[in-house]
Amino acid sequence: MTGQNIVGIVFSNAYDECLPELTGLRTMGSVPFAGRYRLIDFALSNMVNADIEKVGVITKSNYQSLMDHLGTGKPWDLSRKTEGMFLLPPFSTAEQGSNVDKIASLKGAMSFISRSNEEYVLFSDCNTVFNADVRDIMDFHTEKDADITILYKHGNSPALQDAMIMDVDSDGRVTKVSFAPSGAEDVNYSLNMILMKKSLLERLMNEAISQNLTDFESDIIQKNVDKLKIYGLEFKDYAVTIDSMASYFKANMSLLEPENCLNLFNAERPVYTKLKDDMPATYGIGSSVKNSLVANGCIIDGEVENSIVFRGARIEKGAVVKNSIVMQDTYIAQNSVINCVITDKNVVVTPNKTLSGAENYPVYIGKGIVI
């Protein structure tokens, strides 16, 4: 199996409801992350680093920001005359919830998948952040002669209603699938990267549609544990699943630990994103920056500590930013102090203001708001 024989499918809207503040005007895939990236960058980079040349991005709503970010797919080398990246038409459903949306989105995308010449399909969500060598999944899938291979992580599962928890035997075969909506400790939970044959997906989807099934995880995966050879491959490197604003905040902050940052941004498997020509970050006389990620185009004249600062942000003299996420083109005026705060794009904090949250409850300031 090679990457050229796989069509990638990315669910850009899956789990939007977990970050209602950030996804009110954008998809989960276009949520900013780590100073200069969007969450979809990691899913796309995982695929193209394995030589997957055809990727379909499924959209539902609020996808203008996503389209602007993806463009023609050139940053991921997916701007091609043949194959490349395809933005699949929006789908709609009267029902709410990630499970229902995923079944409905696949139903709408089956014509695209069926017309593809590739033999296999690789699914990925955007609320998981990791840098995986997809070739390992391909080799494992072939070695085990698996029908379905699921990448999983061992640890505390995310608090998602349809988070798959798997019992895996010594050979890697999945023997049981269950769900823990409020999270569970010390378990094998799915990272929602799933590989299977296109023909098998078509059969399973036809059965789901004919029986009016609605839940991808329980009706397609869990239901077939005893009928199909479903295997799990453990991912042992850095990986986070975002299930809330607190987990989003924690995921960003975890990259301030060098080991996590170097693991995610692996030089052998680069993470690609939309390029913006901008000047390097500028640090004024008397400024102070400690243990932070600062993107290009920033002007830092104040104090920044333990924070993620996105492109074009400006921290005035006398301003203090600690334990915070400052998104693109945010302006923190002189003598203002923010701590455990997430500012969306184009936020302005006027002089002499103090805003403070907590690590498990960061203060969020919406896009374009002036404080």
One Martini backbone bead per residue (centre of mass of N, CA, C, O) as a GRO file, in nm:
protein
  371
    1MET     BB    1   0.097   0.036   0.021
    2THR     BB    2   0.018   0.371  -0.078
    3GLY     BB    3  -0.058   0.702  -0.089
    4GLN     BB    4  -0.171   0.688  -0.390
    5ASN     BB    5  -0.401   0.466  -0.267
    6ILE     BB    6  -0.520   0.724  -0.109
    7VAL     BB    7  -0.803   0.881   0.031
    8GLY     BB    8  -0.869   1.178   0.187
    9ILE     BB    9  -1.066   1.261   0.490
   10VAL     BB   10  -1.192   1.574   0.618
   11PHE     BB   11  -1.343   1.694   0.919
   12SER     BB   12  -1.405   2.031   0.978
   13ASN     BB   13  -1.681   2.020   1.187
   14ALA     BB   14  -1.600   1.838   1.398
   15TYR     BB   15  -1.676   1.947   1.717
   16ASP     BB   16  -1.777   2.247   1.732
   17GLU     BB   17  -1.937   2.233   2.015
   18CYS     BB   18  -1.670   2.250   2.199
   19LEU     BB   19  -1.612   2.559   2.053
   20PRO     BB   20  -1.831   2.803   2.041
   21GLU     BB   21  -1.655   3.060   2.047
   22LEU     BB   22  -1.460   2.978   1.795
   23THR     BB   23  -1.710   2.846   1.597
   24GLY     BB   24  -1.918   3.075   1.525
   25LEU     BB   25  -1.716   3.176   1.253
   26ARG     BB   26  -1.598   2.875   1.239
   27THR     BB   27  -1.423   2.604   1.207
   28MET     BB   28  -1.236   2.371   1.351
   29GLY     BB   29  -1.013   2.375   1.126
   30SER     BB   30  -0.981   2.717   1.163
   31VAL     BB   31  -0.850   2.707   1.429
   32PRO     BB   32  -0.622   2.848   1.603
   33PHE     BB   33  -0.262   2.742   1.639
   34ALA     BB   34   0.053   2.794   1.760
   35GLY     BB   35   0.065   3.110   1.618
   36ARG     BB   36   0.028   2.988   1.276
   37TYR     BB   37  -0.208   2.785   1.288
   38ARG     BB   38  -0.434   2.527   1.196
   39LEU     BB   39  -0.592   2.240   1.266
   40ILE     BB   40  -0.590   2.126   0.965
   41ASP     BB   41  -0.281   2.110   0.918
   42PHE     BB   42  -0.231   1.831   1.057
   43ALA     BB   43  -0.404   1.650   0.880
   44LEU     BB   44  -0.276   1.727   0.606
   45SER     BB   45   0.023   1.669   0.675
   46ASN     BB   46  -0.006   1.369   0.737
   47MET     BB   47  -0.085   1.299   0.444
   48VAL     BB   48   0.137   1.433   0.259
   49ASN     BB   49   0.382   1.285   0.406
   50ALA     BB   50   0.246   1.005   0.265
   51ASP     BB   51   0.161   1.075  -0.044
   52ILE     BB   52  -0.111   1.203  -0.046
   53GLU     BB   53  -0.300   1.340  -0.341
   54LYS     BB   54  -0.603   1.302  -0.217
   55VAL     BB   55  -0.833   1.550  -0.075
   56GLY     BB   56  -1.123   1.571   0.127
   57VAL     BB   57  -1.320   1.853   0.240
   58ILE     BB   58  -1.558   1.870   0.484
   59THR     BB   59  -1.849   2.072   0.496
   60LYS     BB   60  -2.110   2.291   0.652
   61SER     BB   61  -2.013   2.560   0.817
   62ASN     BB   62  -1.832   2.838   0.848
   63TYR     BB   63  -1.614   2.827   0.571
   64GLN     BB   64  -1.465   3.092   0.489
   65SER     BB   65  -1.202   3.069   0.653
   66LEU     BB   66  -1.116   2.799   0.532
   67MET     BB   67  -1.096   2.888   0.235
   68ASP     BB   68  -0.884   3.107   0.283
   69HIS     BB   69  -0.666   2.912   0.393
   70LEU     BB   70  -0.653   2.690   0.162
   71GLY     BB   71  -0.743   2.747  -0.115
   72THR     BB   72  -0.564   2.540  -0.345
   73GLY     BB   73  -0.330   2.382  -0.162
   74LYS     BB   74  -0.025   2.467  -0.196
   75PRO     BB   75   0.120   2.430   0.089
   76TRP     BB   76   0.047   2.096   0.038
   77ASP     BB   77   0.068   2.010  -0.260
   78LEU     BB   78  -0.269   2.035  -0.376
   79SER     BB   79  -0.207   2.189  -0.652
   80ARG     BB   80  -0.371   2.031  -0.921
   81LYS     BB   81  -0.479   1.892  -1.213
   82THR     BB   82  -0.463   1.629  -1.054
   83GLU     BB   83  -0.619   1.592  -0.797
   84GLY     BB   84  -0.584   1.688  -0.471
   85MET     BB   85  -0.797   1.939  -0.350
   86PHE     BB   86  -1.135   1.910  -0.198
   87LEU     BB   87  -1.422   2.098  -0.163
   88LEU     BB   88  -1.696   1.994  -0.019
   89PRO     BB   89  -2.008   2.022  -0.006
   90PRO     BB   90  -2.242   2.123   0.182
   91PHE     BB   91  -2.417   2.000   0.457
   92SER     BB   92  -2.739   1.887   0.595
   93THR     BB   93  -2.917   1.873   0.920
   94ALA     BB   94  -3.166   1.853   1.165
   95GLU     BB   95  -2.954   1.729   1.327
   96GLN     BB   96  -2.749   1.697   1.614
   97GLY     BB   97  -2.417   1.618   1.609
   98SER     BB   98  -2.138   1.442   1.529
   99ASN     BB   99  -2.251   1.172   1.442
  100VAL     BB  100  -2.464   1.269   1.242
  101ASP     BB  101  -2.276   1.441   1.068
  102LYS     BB  102  -2.087   1.211   0.968
  103ILE     BB  103  -2.295   1.045   0.819
  104ALA     BB  104  -2.403   1.276   0.638
  105SER     BB  105  -2.131   1.355   0.510
  106LEU     BB  106  -2.070   1.080   0.380
  107LYS     BB  107  -2.318   1.066   0.206
  108GLY     BB  108  -2.237   1.329   0.041
  109ALA     BB  109  -1.930   1.196  -0.033
  110MET     BB  110  -1.962   0.922  -0.195
  111SER     BB  111  -1.926   1.017  -0.487
  112PHE     BB  112  -1.632   1.103  -0.454
  113ILE     BB  113  -1.523   0.832  -0.351
  114SER     BB  114  -1.626   0.642  -0.582
  115ARG     BB  115  -1.464   0.805  -0.816
  116SER     BB  116  -1.218   0.709  -0.699
  117ASN     BB  117  -0.917   0.519  -0.761
  118GLU     BB  118  -0.875   0.454  -0.489
  119GLU     BB  119  -0.870   0.187  -0.242
  120TYR     BB  120  -0.845   0.389  -0.001
  121VAL     BB  121  -0.943   0.528   0.329
  122LEU     BB  122  -0.873   0.836   0.515
  123PHE     BB  123  -0.953   0.949   0.829
  124SER     BB  124  -1.003   1.292   0.975
  125ASP     BB  125  -0.985   1.510   1.222
  126CYS     BB  126  -0.940   1.848   1.386
  127ASN     BB  127  -0.928   1.793   1.720
  128THR     BB  128  -0.651   1.664   1.650
  129VAL     BB  129  -0.303   1.674   1.773
  130PHE     BB  130  -0.061   1.545   1.543
  131ASN     BB  131   0.247   1.356   1.433
  132ALA     BB  132   0.214   1.122   1.182
  133ASP     BB  133   0.310   0.813   1.039
  134VAL     BB  134   0.116   0.676   0.798
  135ARG     BB  135   0.294   0.438   0.711
  136ASP     BB  136   0.251   0.272   0.968
  137ILE     BB  137  -0.048   0.219   0.915
  138MET     BB  138  -0.018   0.076   0.647
  139ASP     BB  139   0.165  -0.157   0.741
  140PHE     BB  140  -0.022  -0.264   0.962
  141HIS     BB  141  -0.268  -0.321   0.784
  142THR     BB  142  -0.120  -0.528   0.601
  143GLU     BB  143  -0.004  -0.724   0.814
  144LYS     BB  144  -0.309  -0.783   0.941
  145ASP     BB  145  -0.535  -0.781   0.736
  146ALA     BB  146  -0.724  -0.544   0.765
  147ASP     BB  147  -1.025  -0.365   0.758
  148ILE     BB  148  -0.962  -0.187   1.021
  149THR     BB  149  -0.778   0.111   1.125
  150ILE     BB  150  -0.694   0.250   1.452
  151LEU     BB  151  -0.590   0.528   1.606
  152TYR     BB  152  -0.433   0.534   1.935
  153LYS     BB  153  -0.452   0.632   2.285
  154HIS     BB  154  -0.300   0.626   2.601
  155GLY     BB  155  -0.534   0.733   2.860
  156ASN     BB  156  -0.724   1.008   2.889
  157SER     BB  157  -1.020   1.067   2.784
  158PRO     BB  158  -1.222   1.251   2.623
  159ALA     BB  159  -1.518   1.468   2.658
  160LEU     BB  160  -1.688   1.273   2.447
  161GLN     BB  161  -1.971   1.119   2.347
  162ASP     BB  162  -1.797   0.953   2.093
  163ALA     BB  163  -1.564   0.830   2.243
  164MET     BB  164  -1.349   0.579   2.171
  165ILE     BB  165  -1.320   0.273   2.352
  166MET     BB  166  -1.055   0.025   2.357
  167ASP     BB  167  -1.007  -0.316   2.329
  168VAL     BB  168  -0.678  -0.470   2.317
  169ASP     BB  169  -0.488  -0.706   2.210
  170SER     BB  170  -0.170  -0.838   2.160
  171ASP     BB  171  -0.225  -0.803   1.830
  172GLY     BB  172  -0.437  -0.537   1.803
  173ARG     BB  173  -0.719  -0.628   1.843
  174VAL     BB  174  -1.046  -0.538   1.853
  175THR     BB  175  -1.287  -0.643   2.113
  176LYS     BB  176  -1.388  -0.348   2.216
  177VAL     BB  177  -1.655  -0.094   2.225
  178SER     BB  178  -1.681   0.221   2.391
  179PHE     BB  179  -1.834   0.486   2.603
  180ALA     BB  180  -1.724   0.820   2.759
  181PRO     BB  181  -1.853   1.125   2.791
  182SER     BB  182  -1.672   1.213   3.067
  183GLY     BB  183  -1.456   1.024   3.066
  184ALA     BB  184  -1.143   0.828   3.104
  185GLU     BB  185  -0.910   0.630   3.269
  186ASP     BB  186  -0.678   0.440   3.142
  187VAL     BB  187  -0.713   0.427   2.810
  188ASN     BB  188  -0.824   0.346   2.480
  189TYR     BB  189  -0.828   0.611   2.246
  190SER     BB  190  -0.941   0.766   1.980
  191LEU     BB  191  -0.802   0.975   1.702
  192ASN     BB  192  -0.971   0.958   1.431
  193MET     BB  193  -0.784   0.758   1.259
  194ILE     BB  194  -0.904   0.592   0.960
  195LEU     BB  195  -0.859   0.274   0.792
  196MET     BB  196  -0.995   0.171   0.465
  197LYS     BB  197  -1.173   0.034   0.235
  198LYS     BB  198  -1.377   0.151  -0.003
  199SER     BB  199  -1.566  -0.095  -0.036
  200LEU     BB  200  -1.639  -0.115   0.265
  201LEU     BB  201  -1.761   0.162   0.300
  202GLU     BB  202  -1.987   0.129   0.094
  203ARG     BB  203  -2.128  -0.103   0.239
  204LEU     BB  204  -2.172   0.031   0.518
  205MET     BB  205  -2.333   0.276   0.408
  206ASN     BB  206  -2.564   0.122   0.276
  207GLU     BB  207  -2.663  -0.003   0.541
  208ALA     BB  208  -2.710   0.261   0.698
  209ILE     BB  209  -2.916   0.387   0.501
  210SER     BB  210  -3.125   0.148   0.488
  211GLN     BB  211  -3.145   0.158   0.829
  212ASN     BB  212  -3.123   0.448   0.946
  213LEU     BB  213  -2.852   0.526   1.049
  214THR     BB  214  -2.656   0.770   1.277
  215ASP     BB  215  -2.392   0.624   1.410
  216PHE     BB  216  -2.071   0.576   1.340
  217GLU     BB  217  -1.942   0.435   1.589
  218SER     BB  218  -2.181   0.229   1.660
  219ASP     BB  219  -2.296   0.142   1.360
  220ILE     BB  220  -1.997   0.078   1.230
  221ILE     BB  221  -1.792  -0.010   1.450
  222GLN     BB  222  -1.919  -0.156   1.698
  223LYS     BB  223  -2.109  -0.353   1.532
  224ASN     BB  224  -1.825  -0.486   1.379
  225VAL     BB  225  -1.621  -0.627   1.574
  226ASP     BB  226  -1.716  -0.941   1.515
  227LYS     BB  227  -1.707  -0.919   1.181
  228LEU     BB  228  -1.438  -0.763   1.182
  229LYS     BB  229  -1.101  -0.659   1.124
  230ILE     BB  230  -1.017  -0.473   1.400
  231TYR     BB  231  -0.754  -0.239   1.447
  232GLY     BB  232  -0.495  -0.116   1.671
  233LEU     BB  233  -0.277   0.175   1.685
  234GLU     BB  234  -0.035   0.298   1.876
  235PHE     BB  235   0.024   0.630   1.995
  236LYS     BB  236   0.327   0.763   2.166
  237ASP     BB  237   0.313   1.047   2.110
  238TYR     BB  238   0.218   1.352   2.069
  239ALA     BB  239  -0.128   1.411   2.186
  240VAL     BB  240  -0.438   1.595   2.125
  241THR     BB  241  -0.776   1.648   2.247
  242ILE     BB  242  -1.039   1.863   2.172
  243ASP     BB  243  -1.328   1.944   2.415
  244SER     BB  244  -1.246   2.247   2.504
  245MET     BB  245  -1.129   2.540   2.616
  246ALA     BB  246  -0.938   2.419   2.825
  247SER     BB  247  -0.796   2.218   2.623
  248TYR     BB  248  -0.702   2.433   2.426
  249PHE     BB  249  -0.527   2.587   2.624
  250LYS     BB  250  -0.350   2.344   2.713
  251ALA     BB  251  -0.238   2.269   2.433
  252ASN     BB  252  -0.083   2.528   2.387
  253MET     BB  253   0.084   2.531   2.655
  254SER     BB  254   0.237   2.254   2.601
  255LEU     BB  255   0.436   2.392   2.378
  256LEU     BB  256   0.635   2.518   2.604
  257GLU     BB  257   0.744   2.236   2.589
  258PRO     BB  258   1.002   2.125   2.410
  259GLU     BB  259   0.924   1.827   2.367
  260ASN     BB  260   0.646   1.879   2.237
  261CYS     BB  261   0.733   2.070   2.009
  262LEU     BB  262   0.939   1.876   1.869
  263ASN     BB  263   0.734   1.648   1.818
  264LEU     BB  264   0.527   1.803   1.643
  265PHE     BB  265   0.779   1.963   1.498
  266ASN     BB  266   0.892   1.765   1.269
  267ALA     BB  267   1.139   1.770   1.035
  268GLU     BB  268   1.050   1.501   0.881
  269ARG     BB  269   0.736   1.621   0.941
  270PRO     BB  270   0.598   1.873   0.831
  271VAL     BB  271   0.407   2.166   0.902
  272TYR     BB  272   0.166   2.304   0.711
  273THR     BB  273   0.092   2.642   0.582
  274LYS     BB  274  -0.006   2.944   0.539
  275LEU     BB  275   0.155   3.197   0.383
  276LYS     BB  276   0.321   3.499   0.522
  277ASP     BB  277   0.446   3.801   0.443
  278ASP     BB  278   0.674   3.901   0.699
  279MET     BB  279   0.813   4.030   0.949
  280PRO     BB  280   0.985   4.004   1.202
  281ALA     BB  281   1.006   4.010   1.512
  282THR     BB  282   0.981   4.286   1.748
  283TYR     BB  283   1.212   4.413   2.001
  284GLY     BB  284   1.216   4.627   2.241
  285ILE     BB  285   1.335   4.832   2.459
  286GLY     BB  286   1.276   4.652   2.761
  287SER     BB  287   1.184   4.395   2.684
  288SER     BB  288   1.003   4.074   2.772
  289VAL     BB  289   1.078   3.720   2.701
  290LYS     BB  290   0.920   3.412   2.825
  291ASN     BB  291   0.834   3.117   2.740
  292SER     BB  292   0.756   3.167   2.415
  293LEU     BB  293   0.540   3.207   2.129
  294VAL     BB  294   0.651   3.403   1.845
  295ALA     BB  295   0.545   3.549   1.576
  296ASN     BB  296   0.546   3.698   1.299
  297GLY     BB  297   0.489   4.059   1.311
  298CYS     BB  298   0.561   4.135   1.588
  299ILE     BB  299   0.527   4.377   1.868
  300ILE     BB  300   0.757   4.404   2.146
  301ASP     BB  301   0.750   4.623   2.448
  302GLY     BB  302   0.683   4.434   2.669
  303GLU     BB  303   0.547   4.160   2.857
  304VAL     BB  304   0.626   3.805   2.811
  305GLU     BB  305   0.469   3.498   2.952
  306ASN     BB  306   0.365   3.200   2.886
  307SER     BB  307   0.299   3.241   2.559
  308ILE     BB  308   0.082   3.291   2.271
  309VAL     BB  309   0.184   3.467   1.969
  310PHE     BB  310   0.056   3.601   1.701
  311ARG     BB  311   0.032   3.748   1.423
  312GLY     BB  312   0.056   4.101   1.455
  313ALA     BB  313   0.104   4.156   1.735
  314ARG     BB  314   0.068   4.405   2.013
  315ILE     BB  315   0.297   4.506   2.280
  316GLU     BB  316   0.310   4.742   2.489
  317LYS     BB  317   0.443   4.947   2.697
  318GLY     BB  318   0.370   4.799   3.016
  319ALA     BB  319   0.269   4.544   2.922
  320VAL     BB  320   0.107   4.226   3.034
  321VAL     BB  321   0.173   3.878   2.935
  322LYS     BB  322   0.015   3.585   3.082
  323ASN     BB  323  -0.091   3.282   3.017
  324SER     BB  324  -0.155   3.332   2.694
  325ILE     BB  325  -0.371   3.392   2.400
  326VAL     BB  326  -0.260   3.579   2.111
  327MET     BB  327  -0.401   3.680   1.843
  328GLN     BB  328  -0.433   3.815   1.556
  329ASP     BB  329  -0.398   4.158   1.576
  330THR     BB  330  -0.348   4.221   1.860
  331TYR     BB  331  -0.402   4.485   2.118
  332ILE     BB  332  -0.184   4.585   2.387
  333ALA     BB  333  -0.184   4.825   2.597
  334GLN     BB  334  -0.065   5.025   2.813
  335ASN     BB  335  -0.074   4.893   3.138
  336SER     BB  336  -0.175   4.614   3.067
  337VAL     BB  337  -0.330   4.305   3.205
  338ILE     BB  338  -0.286   3.955   3.124
  339ASN     BB  339  -0.440   3.637   3.248
  340CYS     BB  340  -0.569   3.375   3.124
  341VAL     BB  341  -0.608   3.454   2.804
  342ILE     BB  342  -0.829   3.473   2.512
  343THR     BB  343  -0.764   3.622   2.203
  344ASP     BB  344  -0.889   3.712   1.935
  345LYS     BB  345  -0.909   3.863   1.659
  346ASN     BB  346  -0.873   4.207   1.674
  347VAL     BB  347  -0.807   4.284   1.957
  348VAL     BB  348  -0.869   4.543   2.215
  349VAL     BB  349  -0.664   4.670   2.481
  350THR     BB  350  -0.681   4.915   2.674
  351PRO     BB  351  -0.563   5.111   2.892
  352ASN     BB  352  -0.553   5.000   3.219
  353LYS     BB  353  -0.607   4.685   3.211
  354THR     BB  354  -0.756   4.390   3.386
  355LEU     BB  355  -0.714   4.037   3.305
  356SER     BB  356  -0.844   3.729   3.467
  357GLY     BB  357  -0.797   3.387   3.499
  358ALA     BB  358  -0.781   3.033   3.444
  359GLU     BB  359  -0.665   2.736   3.340
  360ASN     BB  360  -0.975   2.605   3.362
  361TYR     BB  361  -1.079   2.934   3.304
  362PRO     BB  362  -1.055   3.113   3.053
  363VAL     BB  363  -1.057   3.414   2.910
  364TYR     BB  364  -1.278   3.533   2.652
  365ILE     BB  365  -1.218   3.726   2.346
  366GLY     BB  366  -1.367   3.834   2.088
  367LYS     BB  367  -1.382   3.926   1.778
  368GLY     BB  368  -1.314   4.275   1.770
  369ILE     BB  369  -1.291   4.350   2.060
  370VAL     BB  370  -1.326   4.621   2.297
  371ILE     BB  371  -1.173   4.698   2.628
   0.00000   0.00000   0.00000
